[in-house]
């Protein structure tokens, strides 16, 4: 562990955390992370986005380290543009889970993330994509199941994301892991998968342990990462569930919350 920086590993979520609302990383935050890595820490991005939705941001940052993508399903080597590990959703279990949730709350609007470096995101009728991300429309739900998937996205015409996540967990939690990554972003994942799964694999590759890790996040999908890491920092804009378990709360993603903490730790 570096004398100059007390953690061996800095794990940062992307949306609402490392990224400002315009999807850029501020110069101050870039400088703070560069200073921490110069002091011996490693920086790993840990995001719910699958690799195709993450890669353009990492390339723009000049980021060449490991990234944990797809809520922990994918460990991606950004420098080599190579997928190191990938976990897929059991499609039979996912179909059962969907049927159980729909029996409880009525018809859902669906999207799905296909596996692979160039895996498309398929978007069904009525599903609203958050932000301007590339997607491929589908109309026939059977198209969802024709190739391996990392996850399904679900939306409901009336329920909030918190309500939908709660109902999905209650009815289908024995078949899939349900997580909420933001308003409008409720996901069905392989059972037992979380950001902590992928982060622990990536950390092992660089020789870092959980107590040597500081993690930054803003949404309930960051809860497992906070439980795994030695120190969890929630952004001021974070969901109440994450703020409740965080070791500290920093400034918002718009106010360089990561830099505030990293600069302090650098002294």
C-alpha positions as CSV (number, residue, x, y, z in Angstrom):
1,X,0.0,0.0,0.0
2,X,1.3,3.4,-1.0
3,X,2.5,5.6,1.8
4,X,1.2,8.6,-0.1
5,X,-2.3,7.1,-0.7
6,X,-4.0,4.9,1.9
7,X,-5.8,2.6,-0.6
8,X,-4.4,0.2,-3.1
9,X,-7.6,0.4,-5.3
10,X,-10.1,3.1,-6.2
11,X,-13.3,1.7,-7.6
12,X,-15.7,4.2,-9.2
13,X,-19.1,3.9,-10.6
14,X,-19.7,5.8,-13.9
15,X,-23.1,7.4,-14.2
16,X,-24.0,9.8,-11.4
17,X,-20.5,9.3,-9.8
18,X,-17.4,9.7,-12.0
19,X,-19.4,11.2,-14.9
20,X,-21.1,14.6,-14.6
21,X,-24.6,14.9,-15.9
22,X,-23.3,15.7,-19.4
23,X,-21.4,12.4,-19.3
24,X,-18.0,14.1,-19.1
25,X,-15.3,13.7,-16.4
26,X,-14.1,17.0,-14.9
27,X,-10.5,18.1,-15.2
28,X,-10.3,18.3,-11.4
29,X,-11.5,14.7,-11.1
30,X,-9.1,13.5,-13.8
31,X,-6.2,15.2,-12.1
32,X,-7.1,13.8,-8.7
33,X,-7.3,10.2,-10.0
34,X,-4.0,10.7,-12.0
35,X,-2.3,11.9,-8.8
36,X,-3.6,8.8,-6.9
37,X,-2.5,6.4,-9.5
38,X,0.9,8.1,-9.5
39,X,1.0,7.5,-5.8
40,X,0.5,3.8,-6.3
41,X,-3.2,3.3,-6.4
42,X,-5.1,1.5,-9.2
43,X,-8.3,2.9,-10.6
44,X,-11.0,0.5,-11.8
45,X,-14.3,1.7,-13.3
46,X,-17.3,-0.4,-12.1
47,X,-20.4,0.2,-14.1
48,X,-23.8,-1.2,-14.8
49,X,-23.3,-0.4,-18.5
50,X,-22.3,-3.3,-20.7
51,X,-18.9,-3.0,-22.6
52,X,-20.4,-1.5,-25.8
53,X,-22.0,1.4,-23.8
54,X,-18.8,1.8,-21.6
55,X,-16.0,1.6,-24.2
56,X,-16.5,5.1,-25.8
57,X,-16.3,6.8,-22.4
58,X,-13.2,4.9,-21.5
59,X,-11.5,5.6,-24.8
60,X,-12.3,9.3,-24.4
61,X,-10.7,9.2,-21.0
62,X,-7.6,7.5,-22.3
63,X,-8.4,4.8,-19.7
64,X,-6.3,1.6,-20.2
65,X,-7.0,-0.3,-17.0
66,X,-9.6,-2.9,-16.1
67,X,-13.3,-2.1,-16.1
68,X,-16.0,-4.1,-14.5
69,X,-19.1,-3.7,-16.8
70,X,-22.6,-5.1,-17.0
71,X,-23.2,-5.0,-13.2
72,X,-20.2,-7.3,-12.7
73,X,-20.9,-9.7,-15.6
74,X,-17.9,-8.5,-17.6
75,X,-14.3,-7.8,-16.8
76,X,-12.9,-5.8,-19.7
77,X,-9.3,-4.8,-20.4
78,X,-9.7,-1.3,-21.8
79,X,-6.1,-1.0,-23.0
80,X,-6.3,-4.2,-25.1
81,X,-10.0,-3.8,-26.0
82,X,-10.5,-7.4,-24.7
83,X,-13.2,-9.1,-22.7
84,X,-11.5,-11.1,-20.0
85,X,-14.6,-12.7,-18.3
86,X,-18.3,-12.7,-19.1
87,X,-21.2,-14.2,-17.3
88,X,-24.5,-14.7,-19.1
89,X,-28.1,-14.9,-18.0
90,X,-29.8,-18.3,-18.0
91,X,-32.5,-17.5,-20.6
92,X,-34.9,-20.2,-19.3
93,X,-34.7,-18.9,-15.8
94,X,-35.0,-15.3,-17.1
95,X,-38.2,-16.2,-19.0
96,X,-39.7,-17.8,-15.8
97,X,-38.7,-14.7,-13.8
98,X,-40.4,-12.4,-16.3
99,X,-43.5,-14.4,-16.3
100,X,-43.7,-14.4,-12.5
101,X,-43.1,-10.6,-12.3
102,X,-45.7,-9.9,-15.0
103,X,-48.2,-12.2,-13.2
104,X,-47.8,-9.9,-10.2
105,X,-47.6,-6.4,-11.8
106,X,-48.9,-6.8,-15.4
107,X,-47.1,-6.3,-18.7
108,X,-43.6,-5.0,-18.6
109,X,-41.6,-3.0,-21.2
110,X,-38.4,-4.8,-22.0
111,X,-34.9,-4.3,-23.2
112,X,-31.9,-6.7,-23.1
113,X,-28.1,-6.5,-23.3
114,X,-26.6,-9.2,-25.6
115,X,-23.3,-10.7,-24.6
116,X,-19.9,-9.8,-26.2
117,X,-17.7,-6.9,-27.0
118,X,-20.1,-5.6,-29.5
119,X,-23.3,-7.0,-27.9
120,X,-26.3,-4.9,-29.0
121,X,-28.9,-3.6,-26.6
122,X,-32.3,-4.7,-27.8
123,X,-35.2,-2.4,-26.9
124,X,-38.9,-3.3,-27.1
125,X,-42.0,-1.2,-27.6
126,X,-42.5,1.5,-25.0
127,X,-39.1,1.0,-23.3
128,X,-37.5,4.4,-22.7
129,X,-33.7,4.5,-22.9
130,X,-32.1,6.8,-20.3
131,X,-29.8,9.1,-22.3
132,X,-28.8,8.9,-25.9
133,X,-27.3,5.4,-26.0
134,X,-27.2,3.2,-29.2
135,X,-29.9,0.5,-29.3
136,X,-31.6,-1.9,-31.7
137,X,-35.5,-2.0,-31.6
138,X,-37.4,-5.2,-31.6
139,X,-41.1,-5.9,-31.8
140,X,-41.3,-9.7,-31.4
141,X,-40.4,-10.7,-27.8
142,X,-39.0,-14.1,-29.1
143,X,-36.1,-12.1,-30.6
144,X,-34.9,-11.6,-27.0
145,X,-34.0,-15.2,-26.6
146,X,-32.1,-15.9,-29.8
147,X,-28.5,-15.1,-28.5
148,X,-26.8,-15.1,-25.1
149,X,-27.7,-12.2,-22.8
150,X,-25.9,-10.5,-19.9
151,X,-29.1,-9.0,-18.5
152,X,-32.7,-7.9,-19.1
153,X,-34.0,-4.4,-18.4
154,X,-37.6,-3.9,-17.2
155,X,-39.9,-0.9,-17.0
156,X,-43.5,-0.6,-15.9
157,X,-46.0,2.0,-17.1
158,X,-47.1,3.0,-13.6
159,X,-44.7,1.7,-10.9
160,X,-41.7,3.7,-9.8
161,X,-38.3,2.0,-10.3
162,X,-38.1,1.4,-6.5
163,X,-41.6,-0.2,-6.5
164,X,-40.8,-2.3,-9.6
165,X,-37.5,-3.5,-8.1
166,X,-39.2,-4.5,-4.9
167,X,-42.0,-6.4,-6.6
168,X,-39.5,-8.1,-8.9
169,X,-37.3,-9.2,-6.0
170,X,-40.3,-10.5,-4.1
171,X,-41.7,-12.6,-6.9
172,X,-38.6,-13.6,-8.9
173,X,-35.7,-13.2,-6.5
174,X,-35.1,-17.0,-6.4
175,X,-34.4,-17.1,-10.2
176,X,-32.5,-13.9,-10.9
177,X,-30.8,-11.0,-9.1
178,X,-32.8,-7.8,-9.3
179,X,-31.0,-4.5,-9.1
180,X,-31.9,-0.8,-9.6
181,X,-29.2,1.3,-11.3
182,X,-31.1,4.5,-11.5
183,X,-34.6,5.9,-12.2
184,X,-36.0,3.9,-15.1
185,X,-33.2,1.3,-14.9
186,X,-34.3,-2.0,-13.2
187,X,-32.3,-5.0,-14.3
188,X,-32.6,-8.8,-14.1
189,X,-29.1,-10.4,-13.7
190,X,-27.7,-13.9,-13.3
191,X,-28.6,-15.1,-9.8
192,X,-25.9,-14.0,-7.3
193,X,-24.2,-11.6,-9.7
194,X,-23.3,-8.1,-8.5
195,X,-20.7,-5.4,-9.0
196,X,-18.9,-7.0,-6.1
197,X,-18.5,-10.2,-8.1
198,X,-16.8,-8.5,-10.9
199,X,-14.8,-6.1,-8.8
200,X,-13.4,-9.0,-6.7
201,X,-12.2,-10.7,-9.9
202,X,-10.6,-7.5,-11.3
203,X,-9.0,-6.7,-7.9
204,X,-7.5,-10.2,-7.7
205,X,-5.9,-9.7,-11.2
206,X,-4.0,-6.6,-9.9
207,X,-3.3,-8.0,-6.4
208,X,-5.6,-5.8,-4.4
209,X,-7.8,-6.9,-1.5
210,X,-11.2,-5.7,-0.3
211,X,-9.9,-3.8,2.8
212,X,-7.5,-1.9,0.5
213,X,-10.3,-0.7,-1.7
214,X,-12.3,2.6,-1.6
215,X,-15.5,2.6,-3.6
216,X,-17.6,5.5,-4.9
217,X,-21.2,5.1,-6.1
218,X,-24.7,6.6,-6.2
219,X,-27.3,3.8,-6.6
220,X,-28.7,0.6,-5.0
221,X,-26.7,-1.4,-7.5
222,X,-23.6,-0.1,-5.7
223,X,-24.7,-1.7,-2.4
224,X,-22.8,-5.0,-2.9
225,X,-19.6,-3.1,-3.9
226,X,-19.8,-1.0,-0.7
227,X,-20.3,-4.2,1.3
228,X,-17.2,-5.7,-0.3
229,X,-14.9,-2.7,-0.2
230,X,-13.0,-1.4,2.8
231,X,-14.5,2.1,2.5
232,X,-17.7,3.2,0.7
233,X,-18.3,6.8,-0.4
234,X,-21.8,7.8,-1.5
235,X,-22.2,10.9,-3.7
236,X,-24.5,13.7,-2.4
237,X,-26.9,12.8,-5.2
238,X,-27.0,9.1,-4.2
239,X,-30.1,7.1,-3.6
240,X,-31.2,7.0,0.1
241,X,-30.5,3.3,0.4
242,X,-26.8,3.8,-0.5
243,X,-26.3,6.9,1.6
244,X,-27.7,4.9,4.6
245,X,-24.8,2.3,4.5
246,X,-22.0,4.6,3.2
247,X,-18.9,5.2,5.4
248,X,-19.1,8.8,4.2
249,X,-21.0,11.1,1.8
250,X,-19.1,13.4,-0.5
251,X,-20.2,16.2,-2.8
252,X,-22.3,15.4,-5.8
253,X,-21.1,14.1,-9.2
254,X,-21.5,17.7,-10.5
255,X,-19.3,19.1,-7.7
256,X,-16.3,16.8,-8.1
257,X,-17.3,14.5,-5.2
258,X,-14.6,11.9,-6.1
259,X,-11.9,14.6,-6.3
260,X,-12.9,16.1,-2.9
261,X,-12.2,12.7,-1.2
262,X,-9.1,11.7,-3.2
263,X,-7.4,15.1,-2.7
264,X,-8.0,14.8,1.0
265,X,-6.5,11.3,1.2
266,X,-3.5,12.5,-0.8
267,X,-3.0,15.1,1.8
